[in-house]
């Protein structure tokens, strides 16, 4: 149920300098970027691409001559495509290393060489690079490569021999499926069955969580694969993350036994709240010209919200732990005090005053305050970085993305106020 992914997992195939279509409507990212030289391995690359088209689906394959419109910023499009890719296949033929330009120097030694720039971009952005040796080519050594791409020599190469073409290409496809979770688009090629054991599901969940924290932009891009259960995966991930964070918080409360029911209630409330917030987010992107379906925006938003809720619960857990260390009975005292207060604002003020009075003379307060601030700053930075996934997914510029964010802030003001008012009414 939780997708097994690697960092920068998306779906589709990117042939040289292209981008796929998101649900057939909007420019977006593709999982595989194929870097090659026309004068070196055009035939082998075309043959390999045909096989990948057959397996992963033609709708995800864009040839370089068709993908970038005339007049477009070619270097920028190239950079964005590689940054959003899962893996770069560097097709190396026998002349790949030695082809020279009009001035007589090796093309690979020229900073403007498109193949060199593709590899540099992949390395700079920590994208997986797989050298693919075709037509009996040998893997170049580090000494034969420019300084900026010497790291390519350390990548394990995949060889495709003409005599074992079908077998070697099939191995490459299986590698892309297994190690990078790129799923086939053709129903005649069903993906392997997920391991449904408890430990496998737990492992997949934490793998997704870790990748999401470390690689927010790429992992969020991977959630929009067009899979049938992608939205369900996002919702379940959010519920599990919120439940886990709530359990951690409750376990640290002095009166934990009283509030274990929160583990079931809070995730459901959070899911409804996130679902409500996804609607103004979708409207904001529509206002700036996005044509993607609602689920294309909602899926990554559920993952974003899960991390934000995890950070919020972590902050509360830190403070709950601090309270327990200072005064084990403080939690009970606070809860008794707030029961006699009607509205939420006064409840929060009561908690703040009682906590401040109890902690102001404790030396651990400064340490926990510092940790809280660091968590808040890290969460804000993560959210800012993850916002870029929408920009890459939709193919928008940064200014356009910022306008969408401003629209989102304005649109959520009303529902947030409504939720607070309802919660205040319920509490009173």
C-alpha positions as CSV (number, residue, x, y, z in Angstrom):
1,X,0.0,0.0,0.0
2,X,2.9,2.3,0.7
3,X,4.9,2.8,-2.5
4,X,8.4,1.3,-2.5
5,X,10.5,4.1,-4.0
6,X,14.0,5.3,-4.3
7,X,15.0,8.9,-4.3
8,X,13.9,10.7,-7.5
9,X,11.5,8.1,-8.6
10,X,9.0,9.3,-11.2
11,X,7.4,7.5,-14.1
12,X,7.8,7.6,-17.8
13,X,10.8,7.8,-20.1
14,X,12.7,10.9,-21.0
15,X,14.5,10.6,-24.3
16,X,17.3,13.1,-24.3
17,X,15.9,16.6,-23.6
18,X,12.3,16.0,-23.1
19,X,9.5,16.0,-20.6
20,X,6.5,13.8,-20.3
21,X,2.8,14.7,-20.0
22,X,1.1,14.5,-16.7
23,X,-2.1,12.6,-17.1
24,X,-2.0,13.7,-20.8
25,X,-2.4,17.4,-20.0
26,X,0.5,19.3,-18.5
27,X,4.2,19.3,-19.0
28,X,5.9,17.3,-16.2
29,X,8.8,15.1,-15.4
30,X,9.9,11.6,-16.5
31,X,11.8,8.9,-14.7
32,X,14.5,8.0,-17.3
33,X,16.7,10.5,-19.1
34,X,18.6,9.0,-22.0
35,X,21.8,10.8,-22.7
36,X,23.5,9.9,-26.1
37,X,25.4,11.2,-29.1
38,X,23.7,11.0,-32.4
39,X,27.1,10.5,-34.2
40,X,28.0,7.7,-31.8
41,X,25.1,5.4,-30.9
42,X,22.0,6.8,-32.7
43,X,21.0,3.4,-34.0
44,X,21.5,1.5,-30.7
45,X,19.8,4.3,-28.7
46,X,16.8,4.2,-31.0
47,X,16.5,0.5,-30.7
48,X,16.8,0.6,-27.0
49,X,14.2,3.4,-26.8
50,X,11.8,1.4,-28.9
51,X,12.0,-1.4,-26.4
52,X,11.5,1.0,-23.5
53,X,8.5,2.5,-25.2
54,X,7.0,-0.9,-25.7
55,X,7.4,-1.7,-22.0
56,X,6.8,1.6,-20.2
57,X,4.4,3.1,-22.7
58,X,4.7,5.5,-25.6
59,X,3.0,8.3,-23.8
60,X,6.0,8.7,-21.6
61,X,8.6,8.9,-24.4
62,X,9.5,12.2,-26.1
63,X,12.2,12.4,-28.6
64,X,14.6,15.4,-28.3
65,X,13.5,16.9,-31.6
66,X,9.8,16.8,-30.6
67,X,10.0,17.6,-26.9
68,X,11.4,21.1,-26.7
69,X,9.6,23.8,-28.7
70,X,11.5,26.2,-31.0
71,X,12.5,29.3,-29.1
72,X,12.5,27.6,-25.7
73,X,15.4,28.0,-23.3
74,X,17.2,24.8,-24.2
75,X,19.7,24.7,-21.3
76,X,17.0,25.5,-18.8
77,X,14.7,22.8,-20.2
78,X,17.6,20.3,-20.2
79,X,18.5,21.2,-16.6
80,X,14.9,20.9,-15.3
81,X,14.4,17.6,-17.1
82,X,17.4,16.0,-15.5
83,X,16.8,17.5,-12.1
84,X,13.4,15.9,-12.1
85,X,14.5,12.5,-13.4
86,X,15.0,9.3,-11.4
87,X,17.9,8.0,-13.5
88,X,20.1,9.1,-16.4
89,X,21.1,6.4,-18.8
90,X,24.4,7.4,-20.4
91,X,24.5,5.6,-23.7
92,X,28.2,5.0,-24.6
93,X,29.3,3.7,-28.0
94,X,32.8,3.1,-29.3
95,X,33.2,6.8,-30.5
96,X,31.5,8.4,-27.5
97,X,34.8,9.4,-25.9
98,X,36.7,10.4,-29.1
99,X,34.2,12.4,-31.2
100,X,35.7,15.8,-32.0
101,X,34.1,19.1,-32.8
102,X,34.8,21.5,-35.7
103,X,37.8,23.0,-33.9
104,X,39.5,19.6,-33.6
105,X,39.1,19.2,-29.8
106,X,37.1,16.4,-28.2
107,X,33.6,17.4,-27.7
108,X,33.7,16.0,-24.2
109,X,36.4,18.5,-23.3
110,X,34.2,21.5,-24.4
111,X,32.2,22.9,-21.5
112,X,29.2,23.6,-23.8
113,X,29.0,19.9,-25.0
114,X,25.5,18.8,-24.3
115,X,26.4,15.3,-23.2
116,X,29.0,16.7,-20.8
117,X,26.4,19.1,-19.4
118,X,23.8,16.4,-19.0
119,X,26.2,14.3,-17.0
120,X,27.4,17.3,-14.9
121,X,23.8,18.2,-14.1
122,X,23.0,14.6,-13.1
123,X,26.1,14.5,-10.8
124,X,25.5,17.9,-9.3
125,X,21.9,16.9,-8.4
126,X,22.8,13.5,-7.2
127,X,20.7,11.8,-9.8
128,X,21.5,8.1,-10.4
129,X,23.6,7.6,-13.5
130,X,23.9,4.3,-15.3
131,X,26.5,4.0,-18.1
132,X,25.0,1.8,-20.8
133,X,27.7,0.3,-23.1
134,X,26.6,-0.5,-26.6
135,X,28.2,-1.7,-29.8
136,X,31.1,-3.4,-27.9
137,X,32.2,-0.1,-26.2
138,X,34.4,0.0,-23.2
139,X,33.9,1.9,-20.0
140,X,36.1,5.1,-20.1
141,X,38.5,5.5,-17.2
142,X,38.5,8.5,-14.9
143,X,41.8,9.8,-16.6
144,X,40.0,9.9,-19.9
145,X,37.1,12.1,-18.6
146,X,37.0,15.8,-17.8
147,X,37.4,16.7,-14.2
148,X,33.7,17.7,-13.8
149,X,32.5,14.2,-14.8
150,X,35.2,11.9,-13.6
151,X,32.7,10.5,-11.1
152,X,31.0,8.8,-14.0
153,X,33.9,6.3,-14.1
154,X,32.9,5.0,-10.7
155,X,29.4,4.1,-11.8
156,X,28.7,0.5,-12.5
157,X,28.0,0.1,-16.2
158,X,25.3,-2.1,-17.8
159,X,26.5,-3.7,-21.1
160,X,24.2,-4.5,-23.9
161,X,25.8,-6.9,-26.4
162,X,24.4,-7.3,-29.9
163,X,24.4,-11.0,-29.5
164,X,22.5,-10.9,-26.2
165,X,20.4,-7.8,-27.0
166,X,17.0,-9.0,-25.9
167,X,18.4,-10.5,-22.7
168,X,20.5,-7.5,-21.8
169,X,17.7,-5.0,-22.4
170,X,15.4,-7.1,-20.3
171,X,17.9,-7.0,-17.5
172,X,18.1,-3.2,-17.8
173,X,14.3,-3.0,-17.6
174,X,14.2,-5.2,-14.5
175,X,16.9,-3.1,-13.0
176,X,14.9,0.1,-13.5
177,X,11.8,-1.6,-12.0
178,X,13.5,-3.2,-9.0
179,X,16.0,-0.6,-8.0
180,X,14.1,2.6,-9.1
181,X,10.5,1.4,-8.9
182,X,9.6,2.6,-12.4
183,X,6.4,0.8,-13.2
184,X,5.4,-0.4,-16.7
185,X,2.5,1.4,-18.3
186,X,1.4,-1.5,-20.5
187,X,-1.2,-3.7,-18.8
188,X,0.3,-6.7,-20.6
189,X,3.4,-6.1,-18.4
190,X,2.0,-6.1,-14.8
191,X,4.3,-5.0,-12.1
192,X,5.6,-7.6,-9.6
193,X,3.3,-8.4,-6.7
194,X,4.1,-6.3,-3.6
195,X,5.4,-8.2,-0.6
196,X,2.4,-7.9,1.7
197,X,4.1,-9.2,4.8
198,X,4.0,-6.9,7.8
199,X,7.7,-6.3,8.0
200,X,7.9,-5.6,4.2
201,X,5.1,-3.0,4.5
202,X,6.8,-1.4,7.5
203,X,10.1,-1.3,5.6
204,X,8.5,0.3,2.6
205,X,6.8,2.9,4.8
206,X,10.0,4.0,6.5
207,X,11.9,3.9,3.2
208,X,9.3,6.3,1.8
209,X,9.4,8.5,5.0
210,X,13.2,8.7,4.9
211,X,13.4,9.5,1.2
212,X,10.6,12.1,1.6
213,X,12.6,13.9,4.4
214,X,15.9,13.7,2.6
215,X,14.8,14.2,-1.0
216,X,11.4,16.1,-0.8
217,X,11.3,17.5,-4.3
218,X,12.2,14.3,-6.1
219,X,10.2,12.0,-3.9
220,X,7.1,14.1,-4.2
221,X,7.5,14.0,-7.9
222,X,7.5,10.2,-7.7
223,X,4.1,10.2,-6.1
224,X,2.5,11.4,-9.3
225,X,3.0,8.3,-11.3
226,X,-0.5,8.0,-12.5
227,X,-0.9,4.7,-10.6
228,X,-4.4,3.6,-9.7
229,X,-3.6,3.5,-6.0
230,X,-1.4,6.6,-5.8
231,X,-4.1,8.7,-4.1
232,X,-4.8,5.8,-1.6
233,X,-1.1,5.5,-0.9
234,X,-0.9,9.2,-0.1
235,X,-3.8,9.1,2.3
236,X,-2.6,5.9,4.0
237,X,0.9,7.4,4.3
238,X,-0.6,10.5,6.0
239,X,-2.7,8.4,8.3
240,X,0.1,6.2,9.4
241,X,2.5,9.1,9.9
242,X,0.0,11.1,11.9
243,X,-0.9,8.0,14.0
244,X,2.8,7.3,14.7
245,X,3.5,10.9,15.6
246,X,0.4,11.0,17.9
247,X,1.4,7.7,19.6
248,X,4.8,9.2,20.3
249,X,3.2,12.3,21.8
250,X,0.7,10.4,23.9
251,X,3.4,8.1,25.2
252,X,5.3,11.1,26.6
253,X,2.3,12.7,28.2
254,X,2.1,12.1,32.0
255,X,-1.5,11.0,31.6
256,X,-0.9,8.8,28.6
257,X,-3.5,6.1,29.4
258,X,-6.3,8.6,29.2
259,X,-5.5,9.7,25.7
260,X,-4.6,6.6,23.7
261,X,-7.9,7.0,21.8
262,X,-6.3,10.1,20.2
263,X,-4.2,7.8,18.0
264,X,-7.3,6.9,16.1
265,X,-9.1,10.2,16.3
266,X,-6.4,12.7,15.4
267,X,-5.3,11.1,12.1
268,X,-8.8,11.1,10.9
269,X,-9.3,14.7,11.8
270,X,-6.0,15.6,10.2
271,X,-7.0,13.7,7.0
272,X,-10.2,15.6,6.7
273,X,-8.4,18.9,7.4
274,X,-5.7,18.1,4.7
275,X,-8.5,17.2,2.3
276,X,-10.1,20.5,2.9
277,X,-6.8,22.4,2.5
278,X,-6.1,20.6,-0.8
279,X,-9.1,22.2,-2.5
280,X,-7.8,25.9,-2.2
281,X,-4.3,24.6,-3.2
282,X,-5.8,23.1,-6.3
283,X,-7.7,26.3,-7.0
284,X,-4.5,28.3,-6.5
285,X,-2.7,26.4,-9.2
286,X,-5.7,26.6,-11.5
287,X,-5.6,30.4,-11.1
288,X,-2.1,30.5,-12.4
289,X,-2.9,28.3,-15.4
290,X,-2.3,24.7,-14.3
291,X,-4.5,22.2,-16.2
292,X,-3.6,19.1,-14.1
293,X,-6.4,17.1,-12.5
294,X,-7.2,17.6,-8.8
295,X,-5.5,14.3,-7.8
296,X,-2.2,15.5,-9.3
297,X,-2.1,18.3,-6.7
298,X,-3.7,16.5,-3.8
299,X,-1.4,13.5,-3.9
300,X,1.9,15.3,-3.1
301,X,0.0,17.6,-0.8
302,X,-1.0,14.7,1.4
303,X,2.7,13.7,1.7
304,X,3.7,17.3,2.5
305,X,1.0,17.6,5.2
306,X,2.2,14.3,6.7
307,X,5.7,15.7,7.2
308,X,4.3,19.0,8.6
309,X,2.1,17.2,11.1
310,X,5.1,15.0,12.1
311,X,7.1,18.1,12.8
312,X,4.3,19.6,14.8
313,X,3.8,16.5,16.8
314,X,7.6,16.3,17.4
315,X,7.6,19.8,18.8
316,X,4.7,18.9,21.1
317,X,6.5,15.7,22.1
318,X,9.6,17.7,23.0
319,X,7.7,20.0,25.2
320,X,5.7,17.1,26.7
321,X,9.1,15.4,27.6
322,X,10.3,18.6,29.1
323,X,7.2,18.9,31.2
324,X,7.6,15.4,32.4
325,X,11.2,16.0,33.4
326,X,10.4,19.2,35.3
327,X,7.1,18.3,36.9
328,X,5.5,14.9,36.4
329,X,2.2,16.3,37.7
330,X,2.2,19.4,35.5
331,X,0.3,17.7,32.7
332,X,-2.6,16.8,35.1
333,X,-2.6,20.3,36.6
334,X,-2.8,21.9,33.1
335,X,-5.6,19.6,32.0
336,X,-7.6,20.3,35.1
337,X,-7.1,24.0,34.6
338,X,-8.2,24.1,30.9
339,X,-11.3,22.2,31.6
340,X,-12.8,25.2,33.3
341,X,-11.9,27.5,30.4
342,X,-14.4,27.9,27.5
343,X,-12.7,29.1,24.3
344,X,-9.6,27.9,22.7
345,X,-7.6,31.1,22.9
346,X,-8.0,31.2,26.7
347,X,-7.1,27.5,26.9
348,X,-3.9,28.1,25.0
349,X,-3.1,31.1,27.2
350,X,-3.7,29.1,30.3
351,X,-1.3,26.3,29.1
352,X,1.3,28.9,28.1
353,X,1.2,30.7,31.5
354,X,1.3,27.5,33.6
355,X,4.1,26.0,31.5
356,X,6.2,29.2,31.6
357,X,5.8,29.5,35.3
358,X,7.0,25.9,35.8
359,X,9.9,26.0,33.3
360,X,11.3,29.5,33.7
361,X,13.8,28.4,36.3
362,X,14.7,25.1,34.8
363,X,18.1,24.8,33.1
364,X,16.8,22.3,30.5
365,X,14.3,24.8,29.2
366,X,16.9,26.6,27.0
367,X,18.0,23.3,25.4
368,X,14.5,22.2,24.6
369,X,13.6,25.6,23.2
370,X,16.6,25.5,20.9
371,X,15.6,22.0,19.7
372,X,12.1,23.3,19.1
373,X,13.3,26.3,17.1
374,X,15.6,24.0,15.0
375,X,12.7,21.7,14.2
376,X,10.5,24.7,13.2
377,X,13.2,26.1,10.9
378,X,13.9,22.7,9.4
379,X,10.2,22.2,8.7
380,X,9.9,25.6,7.0
381,X,12.9,24.9,4.9
382,X,11.6,21.4,4.0
383,X,8.2,22.9,3.0
384,X,9.9,25.5,0.9
385,X,12.0,23.0,-0.9
386,X,9.1,20.6,-1.4
387,X,7.1,23.4,-3.0
388,X,9.4,23.1,-6.0
389,X,8.0,19.7,-6.8
390,X,4.8,21.4,-8.1
391,X,6.9,23.8,-10.2
392,X,8.8,21.0,-11.8
393,X,5.7,18.8,-12.2
394,X,3.8,21.6,-13.9
395,X,6.7,23.0,-15.8
396,X,6.2,26.5,-14.3
397,X,8.7,29.2,-13.6
398,X,9.6,30.2,-10.0
399,X,7.7,33.6,-10.2
400,X,4.6,31.7,-11.3
401,X,5.0,29.3,-8.5
402,X,5.3,32.1,-6.0
403,X,2.1,33.6,-7.3
404,X,0.4,30.3,-6.8
405,X,1.6,30.2,-3.2
406,X,0.2,33.6,-2.5
407,X,-3.1,32.6,-4.0
408,X,-3.0,29.5,-1.7
409,X,-2.4,31.6,1.4
410,X,-5.3,33.9,0.5
411,X,-7.6,31.0,-0.3
412,X,-6.9,29.1,2.9
413,X,-7.7,32.0,5.2
414,X,-11.4,31.4,5.1
415,X,-11.5,27.6,5.7
416,X,-8.8,27.9,8.5
417,X,-10.9,30.6,10.2
418,X,-14.0,28.3,9.8
419,X,-12.2,25.3,11.3
420,X,-10.9,27.4,14.3
421,X,-14.4,28.7,14.9
422,X,-16.0,25.3,14.7
423,X,-13.3,23.9,17.1
424,X,-13.9,26.8,19.5
425,X,-17.6,26.1,19.4
426,X,-17.1,22.4,20.0
427,X,-14.7,23.1,22.9
428,X,-17.2,25.5,24.5
